[in-house]
Amino acid sequence: MGEAEAGIPATVLDAYKKAEAELSASKPGCNLPWQLLAAIGKVESGQARGGRVDASGTTYSPILGPKLDGNGFALIADTDHGAYDGDPAYDRAVGPMQFIPSTWAWAGRDGNGDGKKDPNNVYDAALAAGHYLCRFDRDLSVQSQMNAAILNYNNSTEYLNTVLSWLEYYRKGTHEVPDGTGTLPSHSSNSDPGASPSPTTPATPSTPSTPRTPSTPSRAAPARRAPPEAARAEFARAEPDASHAHPDGGPSGGREHREAHGDGGQRLRYQGRRAGRVQGEQGRGEGPGAVHDHR
């Protein structure tokens, strides 16, 4: 189990590392570690549903958060005419990093050089999330600033703790696995990517367990790390119903964690319910709502 959780699909891993390299060049003072993107990607979509992406990094089917119609989630009327989320009435968080359409409109990036900014493409989404986390001249090597960046992505203490537990886990070592073979979220995704997910309230994450060496191993076997308890799936959202990615606190599916972003935009983060993250506001956006407000 530990070894499987440490595996990250090849294309998804490449997207995180490329985003880190681009930010290292464009915003060297940010010190963005690719493992942070991996931790968020794990929580937001189970690494794009175990790496179900094509050669260009685009998911085979949309990863959508719940309909943000105010019924248990934030109320965000349609802002993209259904272009990204297929819903002409209400917005839904979209893609591996769960951006709300209105946030993606200003925060989106072209991470694979194909001339498009597609929230369903892991290269584009990872680069957008990286820029979002690095806003306001943050230095993510400073723990307090990293915490602030994560909370801006999703304004929830549970979310923060879960992401940090995965970050620590990935820093201890990861390995590449073939696309489509990554560990899937424990909650099975809906077979219909466009269906409205039935949100479930994730359990409060327990303190991440410290990697442990097997007791009295029969042979000199390498110690297996146990993945963070909370990270195993409570926050790794499944297909459509697991989406929340709103870097500045936007709703994607967790509880309704709202965060006011600069110009008043509001994000709900994934922590209780799934409301869709990354709400966008173009102004100062602080939470994933801005991704919710990524600049």
N, C-alpha and C positions, 0 to 999 in steps of 0.2 A: 504494500500500500504506500509506504513512504517513498520507495523508489519510483513508483508510478506517478505519484503526485509531483515529484521533482522533474518529471519530463515535460518539456514545453514543445509543442508542434513547431517543426522547422521554419515554416514561413512566418508564423506568429513571432517566434523568437527573433528571426531576422528583422522583422518590422520594429521590434522594441530596440534592438541594438542600433539600427539605422537611425531611429529617432534620437537616441542618446547621442550618436555621433554628430547629427545635424545640430542639435542643441548645444553640444560642446563647442561647435564652431561659431554658431550665431549668438549664443548666450553663455559664454564660458563661465561666467560668475554664478550661474544657476546650479552647476554640479548635479545635473539630473542623472540618477542611476537607472539603467534600463530595468533593473529589478523592481523599481517602484512602478513602472508601467506594467510589468508582468503581474505584480500584486494586484493592481487595479483591474487589469484585464481578467485575472482569475475571479475576482469578486463580481465583476460586471457581467461576464459572459462565459466563464469557464474556459478562457482562452479561445474565444470564438468557437464555442461548442466542441472543444477538443481538436481544433484545427481544421474544421470543415470549410476550407477555403480553396480557391483555385490558384493556379500558378501566379496570378497577379496579386493575390492576397484578398480577393473579394469573396465574401461568404456565399455559399451555394444557395442559401435561402436567407431572407431577412431575419435579423434578431431584433424583435420588437418588445418594448415594455408595454404595460397595460395602457388602456385608453384613459387619457387624463380628462375625464369628464366630470370630475368633482364627486364622483360616487366612490368614496373610500380613498381617493387620490386627489392630487392637485387638480384644479380646473384650469386647463389651458386649451383654449379654442384653437382650431386649426390655423397654422401660420404658413404652411407650405403647400396648401391645396392638395395635400396627400402625396406630394412628389416623393418624399423620403419614406414616410410611414404608411402610405396607402390609405390613410384615413382623412377624408375631406371635411370631417366635422370637428375632430379633436386631435391634438398632438399626442405622439407616443415617442418614447426614447428609442433611438435607432443605433444599430451596429454593435460591434465588439466592445466599444468603449461607452456605449449608451449615451449618445448626444441627443438632445431635444432639437428638433428642426430649427427653431428660432435661434438657437445658440450656434448650431452648425453654420447657419447663414453667414455669420461673421467670423466664427472660430475655425471653420474648416480649413484643411491644408491638403496639398497634393504631395503625398509622401512617396509615391512610386513613379513620379515623373510622366504620367500618362496624360497630363493636361486636364484632369478632372479632380474634383474634391468630393469624394464619395464616403459617407459615414459608414457604409457597409464594407469598405476596404480597410483591412487591418493596418496597412502602411499609412494611409491617410488619417485614420482614426488615432493611431499611436502618436503620430507627429502632432496632431491637433491637441491631444491630451498633454503631450510634453510641453507645448507652448502655453497651454492653459496653466499648468502647474508652475511654470517659470515666470508668470506675470509678476508685475510689481517689483521687479529686480530681486526676487527671492533667491536666497542661497540655500538650496536643499541639503547642504552638508551640515546646516545648523538645524538641530532637531525641532526647535520651536517653529522655525519657518517651514520645515517639511510638514509638520503637523497642521499648520495653518493652510498650506496648499491642499492637503488631503481633505481637510474640513471644508474648504471652498469647493472642492469637487463634490463632496456630499457632506452636508452639515449634520453629522451624527457621530457621537462618541463611539458607538458600537462599530460603525463603519471604519472609523479611524483605527481602532484597535485591531479590527480584522485585517485591514490592509497592512498595518505595521507588522502583524504576525506573519503574514505571507512574505512581506519584504525580508524579514529576518530569515525566514525559511529558505527563500531563494538565494539569499546571500551566502548561505552555507553550502551551496552547490546545486547545480541543475544540469540537465543533459537534454540534448535534442532528440526528439522522437519524430517519426514520419507524420506528415499532415493527416488528420483524420483519425489518429490513434491516441490522441491525448485523453486524459481522464475527463469524463463528462460530468456535468453538475449532477449532484445526487437527485435533484428534482427533475424528473423526465420532462423534456420540453414538449410542448404541444406539437403534435404532428402537423398541425396547420399553422405555419409561421405567421399567418395573418390573424389568427384567432385571438380573441381577447383573453389574456392569461387570467387564471384564478389565483390572485395573490395570496401568499401565505406569510404569516409573520415569522420571520426567522428567529430562531432561539437566540438568547443572549449568548454571545460568544464566551466561551470559557477561556481562562488564561492559557495562551498557547503553550503546549507542552514542549519541554526542552528536548532536543534531539537526544535519544538515548541509545546506549550500546546494549545489544541483546545480552540478557543475563546468561552466564555460563554457556557461551556458544560452543557447539560441538567442534567447530573448526575455527580457525582464525578467519572469521568472516567480518567484512566491513560493517560498521554500525549502521543501522538503518534509521533514518530520521522519520519521526512521526510528523505528518503535516499538521499545521495548526488545527486544533479541534474545530474552531469556529469556521475555519476556512474550508473545511471539507465540503461544504455545499450549502450551508445555511445562507451564505452570502454569495456563493457562486451561482448565479442565476441560471436557470435553465432557459433554453431557447427563448421563445417570446416572453414567457412569464418571468424570466429572470432579469430582464433588462431594466436597468435604471441608469444609466450613466449620465449623471449630470455633474460634471466636474465642479460646477460651483454650487452644487447643492441641488441641482435640478432634480426633478422627480424622475425616477426611473422605475422604481418598484419597491422601494423599501418602505419605511414608514414615511409619513409625510414629514420630512424634515425640510423646513423652508428656510431659505436664506435670502436675505435681501441683497441684491447686487446693486452695485453702483447706481444704475439708473432706475432702481426700483424693481428690477426683474426679480422673479422669485423662483427658487429651485426647490425641488423636493428631492431628497436623496433616498437612496435605497435603503432603508433600514427598517423597516417594519413592514411597510407595504411596498409595493413597487409602483412608483408613480412616475418614473421617468426622470432621468437626470438630465443634466446639462441643459438647463433652460437657458435660453439666451437672452442676453440683454446686452445691449451694446453699451455700455457705458462703462463703468468700472466693473462690472460683474464680478462678484467674488465667489460664487459657489459654483459648483458644477452646473448649476443652473445655467451658468454662462456657458457652459460647455454644452457648457452651460455657459460660459462666457469666456471663450478661449481666445486669447489674442497672441 
